[in-house]
Amino acid sequence: MNVMLSWSSGKDSAWTLHTLRQQGVAVTGLLTTVNVTHDRVAMHAVRRELLRAQADAAGLPLHEVELPWPCSNEIYEQQMARACAQARSRGVTHMAFGDLFLADVRKYREDRLAPTGLQPLFPLWGRDTARLARDMVGGGLRAVLTCVDPAQIDAKFAGREFDARLLAELPPGCDPCGERGEFHTFVFEGPMFRVPLAVKAGPVVTRDGFVFADLLPAGG
């Protein structure tokens, strides 16, 4: 298999990379959507320079799909179809995702990939998310919550590190991995990286109904 990984900059995609490598699967690149208006990873709101630092630390080429803001679903699907065609031309055979249990999301990805010739992979699918979250923390993954949905969890979690203490404080009903969109993360250290990334906290802002905690390169 020649696998490209859908990369969000967060813990699930990072742990998927670690899992695939443990299984001996050749991951040859990362694919990420970027909001060109704000120059950040879509939804996670991570600065592009930090995204690129992750790819460098993972030792993999990064393929950026640039999206306008606002972005219609039609434009999104066109851009992703183009990215998949380019991947096929490079010999990629499979696209891996870090999805955990949302069946409608999985079906959407499978349906969109069907005409492209790429086969979908879901290495983390069906795992108990409470145990998975503990495995991530115990396995050396370190991440920061960069986006929080205040309709699901308290805004105070924005900017917190994804660790055992945070997991213990999450409210009942919140998925420990944030699979229902409760929160999104940025990974700065872990077994999928050759070196940790040096980052520092930026401002926390509320925008479009979400709370975002900015991250900056430690030297910037």
C-alpha positions in Angstrom: 0.0 0.0 0.0 1.0 3.6 -0.7 -0.9 5.6 1.8 -1.7 9.3 2.2 -3.1 10.4 5.5 -5.8 13.0 6.0 -4.1 15.3 8.4 -6.0 17.7 10.6 -3.0 18.7 12.9 -4.9 17.1 15.8 -4.4 14.0 18.0 -6.6 11.5 16.0 -4.7 12.0 12.7 -1.4 12.0 14.6 -2.2 8.8 16.4 -3.4 7.3 13.1 0.1 8.0 11.7 1.7 6.3 14.7 -0.6 3.3 14.4 0.0 2.8 10.7 3.8 3.0 11.2 3.5 0.4 14.0 1.7 -1.8 11.5 4.4 -1.4 9.0 2.2 0.6 6.6 4.1 3.0 4.3 2.6 6.5 4.8 4.0 8.7 2.0 2.3 12.1 2.6 -0.1 14.2 4.6 -3.2 15.9 3.1 -4.6 19.0 4.9 -7.2 21.6 4.1 -6.2 25.2 4.7 -8.4 28.3 5.0 -6.5 30.7 2.7 -8.4 33.7 4.1 -6.9 33.2 7.6 -3.9 31.1 6.5 -4.8 28.4 9.0 -5.9 24.7 9.1 -9.6 24.5 8.5 -11.6 24.2 11.8 -8.6 23.6 14.0 -7.4 27.2 13.3 -3.8 26.3 13.5 -1.3 28.6 11.8 0.1 27.2 8.5 3.7 27.5 9.7 2.9 25.2 12.6 1.2 22.8 10.3 4.4 22.7 8.2 6.5 22.2 11.2 4.4 19.1 12.1 5.0 17.6 8.6 8.7 18.3 8.9 8.8 16.6 12.4 6.9 13.7 10.9 9.4 13.4 8.1 6.6 13.5 5.4 5.7 15.8 2.5 2.6 18.0 3.1 0.0 18.5 0.5 -2.2 21.5 1.2 -5.7 21.9 -0.2 -6.4 25.6 -0.2 -10.0 26.6 0.4 -11.7 30.0 0.4 -13.7 31.3 3.3 -16.6 30.9 3.3 -16.4 27.7 1.4 -19.4 25.8 -0.1 -19.5 22.0 0.0 -19.3 22.0 -3.8 -16.0 23.9 -3.8 -14.7 21.7 -1.1 -15.5 18.5 -3.0 -14.0 19.9 -6.2 -10.8 20.7 -4.5 -10.6 17.4 -2.7 -11.3 15.5 -5.9 -8.4 17.3 -7.6 -6.2 16.5 -4.7 -7.1 12.8 -4.9 -6.4 12.8 -8.6 -3.0 14.3 -8.0 -2.4 11.7 -5.3 -3.3 8.9 -7.7 -0.8 10.3 -10.2 1.9 10.0 -7.6 1.1 6.3 -7.0 -1.0 6.7 -3.9 -3.4 3.7 -3.4 -5.1 4.5 -0.1 -6.3 7.4 1.9 -6.3 7.0 5.7 -8.5 8.9 8.2 -8.6 9.2 11.9 -12.3 8.8 12.3 -13.5 6.8 15.4 -17.2 6.0 15.3 -19.4 8.5 13.4 -20.9 6.2 10.7 -22.3 9.1 8.6 -18.8 10.7 8.3 -17.3 7.4 7.3 -19.9 6.8 4.7 -19.4 10.3 3.3 -15.7 9.7 2.9 -16.2 6.3 1.3 -18.7 7.7 -1.1 -16.4 10.6 -2.1 -13.4 8.3 -2.6 -15.2 5.7 -4.6 -14.8 7.5 -8.0 -11.2 8.4 -7.4 -9.7 4.9 -7.3 -8.3 5.5 -3.8 -9.2 3.0 -1.1 -10.2 4.3 2.4 -8.5 3.2 5.6 -9.8 3.8 9.1 -7.1 2.4 11.5 -8.7 3.7 14.7 -12.3 2.9 13.8 -14.4 1.3 16.6 -11.9 1.7 19.4 -13.2 2.6 22.8 -12.5 6.3 22.9 -11.9 6.6 26.6 -9.2 3.9 26.4 -7.8 5.4 23.2 -7.5 8.9 24.9 -5.6 7.3 27.8 -3.4 5.4 25.3 -2.5 8.6 23.5 -1.6 10.4 26.7 0.3 7.3 28.1 2.0 6.9 24.7 3.7 10.3 24.9 1.3 12.3 22.7 1.0 15.9 23.8 -1.5 18.3 22.4 -3.3 21.6 23.1 -7.1 22.2 22.6 -7.1 24.9 19.9 -10.9 25.0 19.3 -13.8 24.4 21.7 -17.5 24.2 21.0 -19.0 26.1 24.1 -22.4 24.6 23.4 -20.9 21.2 24.4 -18.1 21.9 26.9 -17.0 24.9 28.9 -15.0 27.5 27.1 -12.3 27.3 29.8 -11.0 24.1 28.1 -9.7 26.2 25.2 -5.9 26.3 25.4 -5.6 23.4 27.9 -3.3 20.6 27.3 -4.8 17.2 26.4 -3.7 15.2 29.4 -5.0 13.0 32.2 -6.2 15.9 34.3 -8.2 17.3 31.4 -9.7 13.9 30.6 -10.8 13.7 34.3 -12.5 17.1 34.1 -14.5 16.6 30.9 -18.2 16.7 31.6 -20.4 13.5 31.3 -21.5 13.0 27.8 -18.4 14.6 26.3 -16.5 12.1 24.1 -12.9 11.8 25.5 -11.6 12.2 22.0 -13.9 15.0 21.0 -15.3 12.9 18.2 -18.6 14.8 18.1 -16.8 18.1 17.6 -16.6 19.1 21.3 -13.0 20.1 20.8 -10.1 20.0 18.3 -6.4 19.8 19.1 -2.9 20.5 17.9 -0.2 17.9 18.5 3.2 19.3 19.4 5.0 16.1 20.6 4.6 12.4 20.3 6.0 9.1 18.9 5.0 10.1 15.4 7.4 13.1 15.4 11.2 13.0 15.3 11.4 16.1 17.5 8.9 18.0 19.6 7.6 21.4 18.4 8.3 24.5 20.4 5.0 26.4 20.8 3.6 29.1 23.1 0.1 30.2 24.0 -1.5 33.1 22.1 -4.8 34.9 22.7 -8.1 33.1 23.2 -10.9 34.5 21.1 -14.6 33.7 20.4 -15.6 33.7 16.7 -18.5 32.1 14.7 -19.8 30.4 17.8 -16.5 28.7 18.8 -13.7 29.5 21.2 -10.2 29.4 19.6 -6.9 29.3 21.5 -4.1 30.5 19.2 -0.7 28.9 19.2 2.5 30.6 18.2 6.0 29.3 17.4 7.9 29.6 20.6 10.4 31.9 19.0 7.8 34.1 17.3 
